Amino acid sequence: MSAILLVLVALGFLSIVIEDIVHIDKAKTTLFFGSLVWVLYFVVPPGHLESAELMEALNENLLDIATLWLFLMAAMTFVAYLSSKGLIDGLVNRMLPEKLSERTLMMITGLFAFIFSSMADNVTCTLVCITVLLSLKLPTDKLMRYVVLVVFSTNAGGAALITGDVTTLMIFLAGKVAIPNLLMLVLPAMTAVLVLAWMLSLSLKSELRFEKHEYHFSRGDVMIGGLFFLTILGTIGGNVAFGIPPVLSFLFGLSLMFMVVQFMNRDEPILDYIRRIEFDTLLFFLGVLLLVGMLKELGVLSYFPELYQYMPAMVANFVVGLLSALFDNVPLTAALLKSGIDMDLREWLTLTYAVGVGGSLLAIGSAAGVVAMSKVEGLTFGTYLRYSGYLLVAYSVGFAGVVAVGSLL
C-alpha cells in the first residue's frame, strides 16, 4: 500500500507538470489525487495503524492546511478589496515615473519583493507584488520574467529573518544559529536576487511609459489601506512578542476591515469580496498540501538525513536546497533537526539559506510559487521551468556567498 500511495502522490505532482498537455486544471487533479491517497490511507493503513493513529495524522495535516487556507483567504480578501477600489493601482501610478526602462523596473521589483517579504508573510508579499505587476499591463512573455523574479526574491528575503521564513525560525529556535548570524545572510541573498534580476533583464531593452491618471479615494478606502499595513506589522509584532499565530492576527485584521466598512459605508456589500478571491488557488493549495502531508506520513523525508553520511555537509546542504523544491521545506527541516546532524555554524547558515531559497527552483516548491502559478494566467509548471537555469545560477551564487560570509566567523 505504501508503494501504491507513493505512485499516486507522484501522479498528483505529475498532473501539475502536464497541465498544458492534458488541459485539466491543476486544482482539480491535485485535489483528486490528494484526497484519494488519504482515503486509501484509511481503507488499507500501511503498517496496520490503529484508527486513532490515522485520525491523529489526518488532524495534524488538516490543521496545517486550515491555517494556511484561512491566512490566504484573509490576505486575498484584503487585496481583492484594495484592488477593486483602485488603491493599489493608484499608489503604483503615483510612485512610478512616466518613463522607466524595463531593466530598472526589474531591479526595483526584485528589491521591493526582497524587502517586503522580510516584513510580511511570503503569501502576502507575492499577492501584492503580482497585483502591482498585473496593473502595469506588461506583455505576457515579459510578465513571466518579472513574476519568476518575485517568487525568488520573496523566498530569498525571508531567509535571513526569523519573521520572514518558518524554516529560519525553526533553525533559530533549535539553537543552531543566532540572530546576528542570520543577518549575515542578507547580503548573499540580496546578491542572488540582483544577479537573477540582471540575467532576466538582459533581453529587455525597451522603455516603459506609464499613463498618469488621477485617482480619488474615499476616506474609508484609505483607512482600509492603512489597516492592511497595520495588520502586516501587527502580525509580525504579535508573533515575535507574544507568539500569536499569523493566521489569527490576519483574521482579526479582516474582521476590523469588515467593521470599519460597515460603519463607514453601510451600503457596501463587504462580504462579497470573499466571493471574489480565486478559490482555484485555495483548492490547488489544498490538493498540494494533502499530497505533501502523505509524503510526510509515509516517512519519505526521514531518508534525507542519510545524505550527510555519503557526502560533505556543505554539498549535502546544497542538495537539500534543491530537493526542497520538490518537498515541503518545513517537515524537511524538521526531519534534519531531529536527526541530530552535527554541523558547525557556517554549515547551519548554508542550510538555512538552502531550505529557504531552494523552493524557488520549481513553481510548486514554495507557497510564493504556488500563489503565482494560480494568480497569473499563462504561468504553468512548464513555463516556470524555462527559467530554471537562471534560478539555479542565482541560487548557487547566493549559496557561495553564504559560504564566503560564514568563513569570516
VMD Tcl script that draws the C-alpha trace (Angstrom):
set ca {
  {0.00 0.00 0.00}
  {2.87 2.39 0.74}
  {4.17 1.86 -2.80}
  {0.72 2.50 -4.27}
  {0.34 5.69 -2.26}
  {3.76 6.91 -3.40}
  {2.82 6.25 -7.04}
  {-0.44 8.18 -6.62}
  {1.39 11.10 -4.99}
  {3.82 11.10 -7.92}
  {0.89 11.12 -10.34}
  {-0.59 14.06 -8.44}
  {2.58 16.08 -8.90}
  {2.89 14.88 -12.50}
  {-0.61 16.22 -13.22}
  {0.70 19.70 -12.41}
  {3.61 19.28 -14.81}
  {1.46 18.10 -17.73}
  {-1.39 20.56 -17.20}
  {-0.65 22.20 -20.56}
  {-0.83 18.82 -22.30}
  {-3.98 17.32 -20.76}
  {-5.75 20.69 -20.33}
  {-7.16 19.74 -16.94}
  {-6.93 22.43 -14.28}
  {-4.24 21.56 -11.71}
  {-6.62 22.48 -8.88}
  {-8.89 19.59 -9.92}
  {-6.17 16.98 -10.39}
  {-4.22 17.77 -7.21}
  {-7.41 17.75 -5.13}
  {-8.40 14.40 -6.69}
  {-5.09 12.68 -6.00}
  {-4.62 14.43 -2.64}
  {-7.98 13.26 -1.28}
  {-7.65 9.81 -2.91}
  {-4.39 8.95 -1.15}
  {-5.86 9.85 2.23}
  {-9.00 7.79 1.56}
  {-6.82 4.78 0.70}
  {-4.66 5.53 3.75}
  {-7.71 4.89 5.92}
  {-9.03 1.93 3.89}
  {-5.77 -0.04 3.92}
  {-3.47 1.57 6.55}
  {0.26 0.99 5.97}
  {1.85 -0.83 8.88}
  {-1.59 -1.76 10.29}
  {-2.00 1.58 12.06}
  {-4.87 1.94 14.50}
  {-7.84 4.21 13.80}
  {-6.74 6.70 16.48}
  {-3.29 6.99 14.89}
  {-4.82 7.56 11.45}
  {-7.08 10.31 12.79}
  {-4.16 11.95 14.59}
  {-2.16 12.04 11.35}
  {-5.09 13.44 9.37}
  {-5.94 16.05 12.00}
  {-2.33 17.22 12.16}
  {-2.24 17.71 8.38}
  {-5.67 19.32 8.25}
  {-4.60 21.79 10.94}
  {-1.63 22.90 8.81}
  {-3.86 23.15 5.74}
  {-6.62 25.06 7.54}
  {-4.10 27.53 8.97}
  {-2.71 28.31 5.52}
  {-6.16 28.34 3.93}
  {-7.56 30.86 6.40}
  {-4.46 33.03 6.15}
  {-4.72 33.01 2.36}
  {-8.42 33.79 2.48}
  {-7.87 36.80 4.77}
  {-4.94 38.17 2.76}
  {-6.66 37.65 -0.60}
  {-9.84 39.37 0.64}
  {-7.82 42.41 1.69}
  {-6.07 42.52 -1.69}
  {-9.36 41.98 -3.59}
  {-10.93 44.97 -1.80}
  {-7.96 47.27 -2.30}
  {-7.63 46.26 -5.96}
  {-11.32 46.81 -6.71}
  {-11.10 50.30 -5.19}
  {-8.04 51.10 -7.32}
  {-5.91 51.82 -4.26}
  {-3.02 49.63 -5.36}
  {-3.15 50.92 -8.94}
  {-3.28 54.47 -7.63}
  {-0.24 54.05 -5.39}
  {1.75 52.47 -8.23}
  {0.66 55.26 -10.58}
  {1.89 57.90 -8.18}
  {5.16 56.20 -7.29}
  {6.38 55.23 -10.77}
  {7.69 57.90 -13.15}
  {6.15 58.41 -16.60}
  {9.15 56.69 -18.21}
  {11.10 53.75 -16.87}
  {13.38 51.21 -18.50}
  {12.40 47.56 -18.26}
  {15.75 46.76 -16.68}
  {15.27 49.37 -13.97}
  {11.78 48.04 -13.26}
  {13.27 44.54 -12.94}
  {15.73 45.71 -10.29}
  {13.05 47.66 -8.42}
  {10.71 44.65 -8.47}
  {13.36 42.30 -7.10}
  {14.45 44.64 -4.30}
  {10.87 45.52 -3.32}
  {9.86 41.84 -3.07}
  {13.06 41.08 -1.14}
  {12.49 43.83 1.43}
  {8.71 43.42 1.71}
  {8.94 39.66 2.26}
  {11.23 40.21 5.23}
  {8.39 42.15 6.87}
  {5.32 40.36 5.54}
  {4.40 36.74 5.01}
  {5.56 35.27 1.69}
  {1.97 34.77 0.53}
  {1.01 38.38 1.24}
  {4.17 39.68 -0.41}
  {3.55 37.59 -3.54}
  {-0.10 38.65 -3.76}
  {0.75 42.35 -3.51}
  {3.68 42.18 -5.96}
  {1.69 40.24 -8.57}
  {-1.28 42.58 -8.22}
  {1.05 45.51 -8.92}
  {2.66 43.77 -11.92}
  {-0.71 42.87 -13.43}
  {-1.79 46.51 -13.14}
  {1.14 47.53 -15.38}
  {-0.35 45.61 -18.36}
  {3.00 44.11 -19.39}
  {3.28 41.73 -22.39}
  {2.85 38.11 -21.28}
  {6.38 36.96 -22.14}
  {7.90 39.83 -20.18}
  {5.45 39.49 -17.31}
  {6.65 35.91 -16.76}
  {10.20 37.14 -16.12}
  {9.04 39.62 -13.50}
  {6.85 37.03 -11.77}
  {9.70 34.49 -11.62}
  {11.87 37.18 -10.03}
  {9.13 37.93 -7.48}
  {8.95 34.27 -6.42}
  {12.72 34.01 -5.97}
  {13.08 37.40 -4.26}
  {10.19 36.69 -1.89}
  {11.79 33.45 -0.71}
  {15.27 35.00 -0.51}
  {14.04 37.98 1.51}
  {12.53 35.87 4.23}
  {15.50 33.55 4.71}
  {17.57 35.94 6.84}
  {14.93 36.83 9.43}
  {13.03 34.67 11.89}
  {9.88 36.64 11.00}
  {10.34 36.02 7.29}
  {10.51 32.25 6.97}
  {9.27 29.37 9.11}
  {12.36 27.22 8.46}
  {14.66 30.05 9.56}
  {12.66 30.33 12.77}
  {12.87 26.56 13.33}
  {16.66 26.50 12.98}
  {16.94 29.55 15.27}
  {14.70 28.03 17.96}
  {16.77 24.83 17.82}
  {19.75 26.94 18.93}
  {21.79 26.31 15.76}
  {22.13 29.98 14.77}
  {21.73 33.36 16.48}
  {20.03 36.47 15.08}
  {23.35 38.32 14.41}
  {24.50 35.26 12.44}
  {21.26 35.20 10.42}
  {21.67 38.85 9.46}
  {24.84 37.82 7.64}
  {22.60 36.04 5.13}
  {21.11 39.33 3.94}
  {23.99 40.32 1.66}
  {24.40 36.93 -0.10}
  {20.64 36.57 -0.53}
  {20.29 40.09 -1.94}
  {23.23 39.46 -4.26}
  {21.46 36.38 -5.59}
  {18.33 38.48 -6.26}
  {20.33 41.16 -8.11}
  {22.15 38.53 -10.18}
  {18.83 36.93 -11.18}
  {17.33 40.35 -11.98}
  {20.33 41.15 -14.17}
  {20.12 37.83 -16.05}
  {16.37 38.10 -16.60}
  {16.69 41.67 -17.85}
  {19.41 41.00 -20.46}
  {16.87 40.68 -23.26}
  {14.77 43.61 -22.01}
  {15.83 46.76 -23.81}
  {12.61 48.73 -24.13}
  {11.36 51.66 -22.16}
  {8.02 51.56 -20.40}
  {5.69 54.53 -20.48}
  {3.01 54.88 -17.85}
  {-0.02 57.00 -18.45}
  {-0.68 59.10 -15.39}
  {-4.23 59.14 -14.04}
  {-5.92 60.97 -11.23}
  {-7.19 58.60 -8.59}
  {-9.62 59.69 -5.92}
  {-10.10 57.58 -2.83}
  {-12.67 57.83 -0.11}
  {-11.62 58.23 3.50}
  {-12.80 54.69 4.17}
  {-10.64 53.20 1.39}
  {-7.55 54.97 2.73}
  {-8.38 53.66 6.21}
  {-8.62 50.10 4.86}
  {-5.26 50.52 3.13}
  {-3.75 51.69 6.39}
  {-5.43 48.85 8.25}
  {-3.89 46.33 5.83}
  {-0.43 47.76 6.52}
  {-1.05 47.77 10.28}
  {-2.28 44.18 10.09}
  {1.03 43.14 8.50}
  {3.02 44.98 11.18}
  {0.75 43.62 13.92}
  {1.20 40.08 12.59}
  {4.97 40.39 12.85}
  {4.96 42.16 16.23}
  {2.35 39.86 17.75}
  {4.22 36.76 16.66}
  {7.59 37.98 17.97}
  {6.33 39.45 21.24}
  {3.55 37.05 22.22}
  {3.78 34.09 19.83}
  {0.40 34.91 18.25}
  {-0.06 32.77 15.10}
  {-0.05 34.94 11.94}
  {-3.38 33.49 10.82}
  {-5.06 34.75 13.99}
  {-3.70 38.28 13.55}
  {-4.80 38.39 9.91}
  {-8.28 37.12 10.71}
  {-8.57 39.84 13.38}
  {-7.41 42.42 10.83}
  {-10.01 41.13 8.37}
  {-12.75 41.41 10.99}
  {-11.67 45.00 11.68}
  {-11.93 45.70 7.94}
  {-15.49 44.39 7.94}
  {-16.42 46.58 10.92}
  {-14.78 49.72 9.51}
  {-16.56 49.34 6.17}
  {-19.84 48.59 7.98}
  {-19.72 51.89 9.87}
  {-18.14 53.99 7.09}
  {-20.40 52.77 4.27}
  {-23.34 50.63 5.26}
  {-24.32 50.04 1.61}
  {-21.01 48.38 0.75}
  {-21.51 44.59 0.29}
  {-18.23 43.89 2.05}
  {-18.72 40.13 2.37}
  {-18.97 39.89 -1.43}
  {-15.20 40.42 -1.62}
  {-14.69 36.98 -0.10}
  {-16.50 35.57 -3.15}
  {-14.12 37.42 -5.48}
  {-10.99 35.64 -4.32}
  {-9.62 32.88 -6.52}
  {-10.90 29.68 -4.96}
  {-9.00 27.64 -7.54}
  {-5.86 28.92 -5.79}
  {-7.16 27.66 -2.44}
  {-8.18 24.30 -3.91}
  {-4.77 23.93 -5.54}
  {-3.13 24.63 -2.19}
  {-5.40 22.08 -0.54}
  {-4.50 19.36 -3.05}
  {-0.76 20.05 -2.92}
  {-0.68 20.09 0.88}
  {-2.63 16.83 1.08}
  {-0.03 15.22 -1.23}
  {2.89 16.65 0.77}
  {1.26 15.53 4.01}
  {1.04 11.97 2.71}
  {4.77 12.03 1.88}
  {5.42 13.05 5.46}
  {3.23 10.26 6.85}
  {4.95 7.66 4.66}
  {8.29 8.66 6.16}
  {9.88 9.73 2.86}
  {11.53 12.74 4.49}
  {13.26 10.57 7.08}
  {15.69 9.36 4.40}
  {17.18 12.80 3.77}
  {19.47 12.87 6.84}
  {21.27 9.87 5.32}
  {22.67 12.21 2.65}
  {25.08 13.54 5.27}
  {26.62 10.10 5.66}
  {27.61 9.93 2.00}
  {28.71 13.49 1.20}
  {30.23 16.53 2.94}
  {27.78 18.68 4.89}
  {28.16 21.67 2.54}
  {27.38 19.56 -0.51}
  {24.50 17.86 1.27}
  {23.07 21.26 2.25}
  {23.23 22.41 -1.37}
  {21.43 19.24 -2.50}
  {18.81 19.53 0.26}
  {18.06 23.04 -1.02}
  {17.44 21.63 -4.49}
  {15.23 18.89 -3.06}
  {13.18 21.43 -1.11}
  {11.75 22.44 -4.48}
  {10.01 19.05 -4.52}
  {9.27 18.55 -0.82}
  {7.79 20.90 1.75}
  {10.75 22.61 3.41}
  {9.11 22.73 6.86}
  {8.87 18.94 7.51}
  {12.16 18.53 5.61}
  {13.89 20.94 8.02}
  {12.19 19.28 11.00}
  {13.49 15.87 9.88}
  {17.05 17.22 9.64}
  {16.86 18.90 13.05}
  {15.53 15.75 14.73}
  {18.20 13.56 13.14}
  {20.93 15.02 15.35}
  {23.22 16.00 12.45}
  {26.41 17.60 13.76}
  {27.35 20.74 11.81}
  {29.25 23.93 12.59}
  {27.76 27.44 12.39}
  {28.78 28.03 8.78}
  {27.12 24.80 7.69}
  {23.89 25.63 9.56}
  {23.84 29.02 7.84}
  {24.13 27.40 4.42}
  {21.31 25.02 5.30}
  {19.15 27.96 6.43}
  {19.70 29.68 3.10}
  {19.24 26.47 1.10}
  {15.88 25.40 2.54}
  {14.61 28.99 2.45}
  {15.54 29.77 -1.15}
  {15.78 26.35 -2.84}
  {12.00 26.07 -3.17}
  {12.13 28.84 -5.78}
  {13.65 26.49 -8.34}
  {10.25 24.95 -9.16}
  {6.83 26.60 -9.31}
  {5.43 24.08 -6.82}
  {8.42 24.36 -4.47}
  {7.15 27.25 -2.35}
  {3.96 28.99 -1.30}
  {5.04 32.02 -3.33}
  {5.36 29.89 -6.46}
  {2.00 28.20 -5.97}
  {0.27 31.57 -5.47}
  {1.96 33.00 -8.56}
  {1.00 29.99 -10.68}
  {-2.61 30.32 -9.58}
  {-2.85 34.09 -9.99}
  {-1.04 34.68 -13.29}
  {-2.69 33.29 -16.39}
  {-0.13 31.60 -18.56}
  {2.30 30.77 -15.76}
  {2.41 26.99 -15.57}
  {4.90 24.46 -14.28}
  {6.41 24.22 -17.77}
  {6.57 27.99 -18.29}
  {8.32 28.46 -14.96}
  {10.72 25.61 -15.73}
  {12.12 27.56 -18.69}
  {13.83 29.84 -16.21}
  {15.28 27.02 -14.12}
  {18.79 27.69 -15.43}
  {18.70 31.31 -14.31}
  {17.24 30.30 -10.95}
  {19.89 27.63 -10.37}
  {22.68 30.11 -11.11}
  {21.18 32.70 -8.74}
  {20.64 30.08 -6.02}
  {24.25 28.90 -6.41}
  {25.63 32.44 -6.28}
  {23.75 33.08 -3.03}
  {24.89 29.75 -1.59}
  {28.53 30.55 -2.43}
  {28.07 33.95 -0.82}
  {26.83 32.36 2.39}
  {29.85 30.01 2.41}
  {32.16 33.04 1.96}
  {30.45 35.10 4.66}
  {30.36 32.11 7.01}
  {34.11 31.65 6.66}
  {34.58 35.07 8.30}
  {33.04 33.77 11.54}
}
mol new
graphics top color blue
foreach p $ca { graphics top sphere $p radius 0.5 }
foreach p [lrange $ca 0 end-1] q [lrange $ca 1 end] { graphics top cylinder $p $q radius 0.2 }
display resetview
